[in-house]
Amino acid sequence: MNLHLIRHTSLSIPAGVCYGQSDVDASLNFDVERDILAKKLAAISFDAVYASPLQRCTKLAHALNLGQIQTDERLKELHFGDWEMQTWDSIPRDVFDIWANDYANLSPPNGESFSQLHARTKAFVADVSKHSHGKNIAVVTHGGVIRAMLAEVLNMPLKGLFRIVIDHASVTQISFNDAVPRIHFVNR
């Protein structure tokens, strides 16, 4: 199975806002970014297309026209709970610092930890791989989900995930065709 992980395009939201699972729309650059992605993916015939149900992903999945889209809740971004749609600067510094020092295990108030996000993305990959041997699978999702999948393949601690840059409108490819998963490229 070849997973082509596609991060959604840039968003119509001010910089510095924590948006997580909030249903934020794509920016005015959507068409340009979509066209760039379409060129990157043009040579690939996809056997299945999955997307986060958030509009920034479903809109892109439909616009790329890669095939019939199946949405999956497990592909949503990290849930920041009470911090959603707040500026990062408005979150009390002491509370934020505690979370930032152990975001793998701690969750924002009424949100989820990165370990929880990691578990749901791991379950998604396990389920899809049961019927996708040798197939090309497109997954339109979020930066956090892509980082969690990379951490799993690299057997990397979740603590260092944000060192991995995943740009908007980028593609990352991981194959699960051998006993050992392989990362073909990141953030292309």
ZIGIKA-V593717 format. One record per residue. N is the residue number from 0. RES is the residue in one small letter. SS is DSSP state (2 for helix, 1 for strand, 0 for the rest). D_LAST is the distance of its C-alpha to the last C-alpha in Angstrom with 1 decimal. Layout:
# ZIGIKA-V593717
N&RES&SS&D_LAST  N&RES&SS&D_LAST
This chain:
# ZIGIKA-V593717
0&m&0&19.1  1&n&1&15.4  2&l&1&13.8  3&h&1&10.7  4&l&1&10.3  5&i&1&9.6  6&r&1&10.4  7&h&0&13.1  8&t&0&13.3  9&s&0&15.1  10&l&1&18.7  11&s&0&22.2  12&i&0&23.5  13&p&0&24.7  14&a&0&22.8  15&g&0&24.3  16&v&1&25.2  17&c&1&24.6  18&y&0&23.7  19&g&0&22.6  20&q&0&24.1  21&s&0&25.7  22&d&0&25.0  23&v&0&23.5  24&d&0&22.6  25&a&1&19.6  26&s&0&20.0  27&l&0&21.5  28&n&0&18.1  29&f&2&17.4  30&d&2&18.1  31&v&2&15.9  32&e&2&12.8  33&r&2&13.8  34&d&2&14.3  35&i&2&10.8  36&l&2&9.5  37&a&2&12.6  38&k&2&11.8  39&k&2&8.5  40&l&2&10.8  41&a&0&14.0  42&a&0&14.8  43&i&0&14.8  44&s&0&18.1  45&f&0&17.9  46&d&0&21.0  47&a&1&20.6  48&v&1&18.8  49&y&1&19.2  50&a&1&18.8  51&s&0&20.0  52&p&0&23.3  53&l&0&22.5  54&q&2&22.5  55&r&2&19.2  56&c&2&17.7  57&t&2&20.4  58&k&2&20.4  59&l&2&16.8  60&a&2&17.5  61&h&2&20.6  62&a&2&19.2  63&l&2&16.5  64&n&0&19.6  65&l&0&18.0  66&g&0&21.3  67&q&0&23.8  68&i&1&22.4  69&q&1&23.7  70&t&1&23.4  71&d&0&23.7  72&e&2&25.0  73&r&2&23.3  74&l&2&19.9  75&k&0&21.1  76&e&0&20.0  77&l&0&22.3  78&h&0&25.7  79&f&0&27.0  80&g&2&30.5  81&d&2&32.8  82&w&2&30.2  83&e&0&28.3  84&m&0&28.5  85&q&1&30.1  86&t&1&28.9  87&w&2&27.8  88&d&2&30.7  89&s&2&33.2  90&i&0&32.7  91&p&0&35.5  92&r&2&34.2  93&d&2&36.1  94&v&2&34.8  95&f&2&31.2  96&d&2&31.6  97&i&2&33.0  98&w&2&30.2  99&a&2&27.5  100&n&2&29.2  101&d&0&28.9  102&y&0&26.5  103&a&0&26.0  104&n&0&29.6  105&l&0&30.8  106&s&0&30.2  107&p&0&30.8  108&p&0&34.1  109&n&0&33.9  110&g&0&30.2  111&e&0&28.4  112&s&0&27.3  113&f&2&23.9  114&s&2&25.8  115&q&2&26.7  116&l&2&23.2  117&h&2&22.2  118&a&2&25.3  119&r&2&24.5  120&t&2&20.9  121&k&2&22.4  122&a&2&25.1  123&f&2&22.7  124&v&2&20.9  125&a&2&24.4  126&d&2&25.8  127&v&2&23.1  128&s&2&23.2  129&k&0&27.0  130&h&0&26.7  131&s&0&23.3  132&h&0&23.8  133&g&0&21.8  134&k&0&20.3  135&n&1&17.0  136&i&1&16.6  137&a&1&14.5  138&v&1&14.6  139&v&1&14.3  140&t&1&14.9  141&h&0&14.7  142&g&2&13.2  143&g&2&16.3  144&v&2&16.2  145&i&2&12.8  146&r&2&14.1  147&a&2&17.3  148&m&2&16.0  149&l&2&14.2  150&a&2&17.6  151&e&2&19.5  152&v&2&17.8  153&l&2&18.1  154&n&0&21.6  155&m&0&20.7  156&p&0&23.1  157&l&2&22.0  158&k&2&23.3  159&g&2&20.4  160&l&2&17.6  161&f&2&17.0  162&r&2&16.1  163&i&0&12.6  164&v&0&10.5  165&i&0&8.8  166&d&0&8.5  167&h&0&10.2  168&a&0&8.8  169&s&0&5.4  170&v&1&5.1  171&t&1&6.4  172&q&1&8.9  173&i&1&12.4  174&s&1&15.5  175&f&0&19.0  176&n&0&21.0  177&d&0&22.7  178&a&0&24.8  179&v&0&22.0  180&p&0&18.6  181&r&1&15.7  182&i&1&12.1  183&h&1&10.2  184&f&1&6.8  185&v&0&5.7  186&n&0&3.8  187&r&0&0.0
